[in-house]
Amino acid sequence: MPHPFDRPTDRAGVRRANLSLLVRLLRRHGGLSRAQLAALSGLSKATVSGLVAELEVRELVQAGGRHEGGQGRPGQLVELRPRGNWGIGLSVAEDHLGSTVLDLSGTAAARRRVTCDVRALGPERTLDELAALVLAAVSEVDQVAGIAVAVPGLVDPAGTVRLAPGLRWRDLALADVAAASTGFPLDRVVVGNNANLAALAEADSGAARGCHDVVYLLGGVGVGAGLITGGRLIGGAAGEVGHLSLEPTGRPCVCGRRGCWQTAVGIDAFLHSLATPRDLVHDPSLDLAQRTAIVRQRAQQGDRRVLDALTQLGAGLGHGIAVLADLLDPRIVVLGGYFAPLRDWLAEPIRAELAARSVTAETGGPRIVASRLGFTAVGTGAAQAAIRPLLDDPTLAPAGAAVSVEA
């Protein structure tokens, strides 16, 4: 995410930064008058008027209604142009593929989710399915700024998936392959870690909005984390917390080690603890959201086995969160993925483990909150990443036209 100290010094860079500032203000506040934009940005009214004129030529903003507040004549509102410059976010998980389409303001036009065994599909067939999702999305919108793919694994800056143990992918040049299969230029294709992208989405418009020190935990077949410290995302392998070895003699993990955190709190371990193999929650035709809904309903009905399993899950989460809390001292821990709908039953055992294991508990410790974006966080974060280059540099939108891709 942009940092307040990252300010350009050259004239063109300053203009790009000011254009970005206005777009982000409109994205956060909705329609604003030029006077309001000047007051919020700290720029002069004349400068704002010139910047707005350029954004209009680039078809990023348009005239809205009239602003009646304040003294003098009502001011003409400026608002982001609806249904223009969409970002397409693609999510890849062990048990599903998904797509999310967002406009510049963050409004979703469409979401799709396909339940499938991605590990069995393999990279080539998975890319074919993702390309089909992109074509379906492109057919519904007019102008597409770019696409982003979120994957559960280590991704380098060039968009190569170095390792995704849950998918059994290694050294896959995903950005290159995605560009070739979808027809998008490579510079409009982003690949990122799913938990990192979800964390940025929560910080932008979810449960962590306004907080600069966040741990976001994505619960699924594995466990990923998006770590934000001082307003900056910690990249690299830092988010692979599911492979923290908390019990060296514990269960074997898909990564080849034993006792990884996800062997205790991943969805497979959790469902095994609360139901027999023939139970509905193990039905492979149900996606993670559907299975979690069944668990939540049984917990609300007082099912003792389910409640005991939730207590055990909360304790397991608390063990790992205590390690992260002592390392990072976050203000908020956001429970995402399948953890989010179960937060009401997980919070107390998590707090108990934090009190027993974490030094930060002596000063209150982090707040434990549920994701506001729920199972849409990864797709939302990916779509935001697809459109973020345009937010950072509105001059990427050519005057009078935007990038389009033929279906």
Stockholm file with secondary structure:
# STOCKHOLM 1.0

chainA/1-407         MPHPFDRPTDRAGVRRANLSLLVRLLRRHGGLSRAQLAALSGLSKATVSGLVAELEVRELVQAGGRHEGGQGRPGQLVELRPRGNWGIGLSVAEDHLGSTVLDLSGTAAARRRVTCDVRALGPERTLDELAALVLAAVSEVDQVAGIAVAVPGLVDPAGTVRLAPGLRWRDLALADVAAASTGFPLDRVVVGNNANLAALAEADSGAARGCHDVVYLLGGVGVGAGLITGGRLIGGAAGEVGHLSLEPTGRPCVCGRRGCWQTAVGIDAFLHSLATPRDLVHDPSLDLAQRTAIVRQRAQQGDRRVLDALTQLGAGLGHGIAVLADLLDPRIVVLGGYFAPLRDWLAEPIRAELAARSVTAETGGPRIVASRLGFTAVGTGAAQAAIRPLLDDPTLAPAGAAVSVEA
#=GR chainA/1-407 SS CCCTTCCCCSHHHHHHHHHHHHHHHHHHHCSEEHHHHHHHHCCCHHHHHHHHHHHHHTTSEEEEEEECCSSSSCEEEEEECTTCSEEEEEEEETTEEEEEEECTTSCEEEEEEEECCHHHHHHHHHHHHHHHHHHHHHTTCSCEEEEEEEESSEECTTSCEEEETTTTEEEECHHHHHHHHHCCCGGGEEEEEHHHHHHHHHHHHSTTTTCSSEEEEEESSSEEEEEEETTEEECGGGGCGGGCBSCTTSCBCTTSCBSBTHHHHSHHHHHHHHSCTTSGGGCTTSCHHHHHHHHHHHHHTTCHHHHHHHHHHHHHHHHHHHHHHHHHCCSEEEEEETTGGGHHHHHHHHHHHHHHHCGGGGGTCCEEEECSSGGGHHHHHHHHHHHHHHHHCGGGSCTTCCCCCCC
#=GC SS_cons         CCCTTCCCCSHHHHHHHHHHHHHHHHHHHCSEEHHHHHHHHCCCHHHHHHHHHHHHHTTSEEEEEEECCSSSSCEEEEEECTTCSEEEEEEEETTEEEEEEECTTSCEEEEEEEECCHHHHHHHHHHHHHHHHHHHHHTTCSCEEEEEEEESSEECTTSCEEEETTTTEEEECHHHHHHHHHCCCGGGEEEEEHHHHHHHHHHHHSTTTTCSSEEEEEESSSEEEEEEETTEEECGGGGCGGGCBSCTTSCBCTTSCBSBTHHHHSHHHHHHHHSCTTSGGGCTTSCHHHHHHHHHHHHHTTCHHHHHHHHHHHHHHHHHHHHHHHHHCCSEEEEEETTGGGHHHHHHHHHHHHHHHCGGGGGTCCEEEECSSGGGHHHHHHHHHHHHHHHHCGGGSCTTCCCCCCC
//
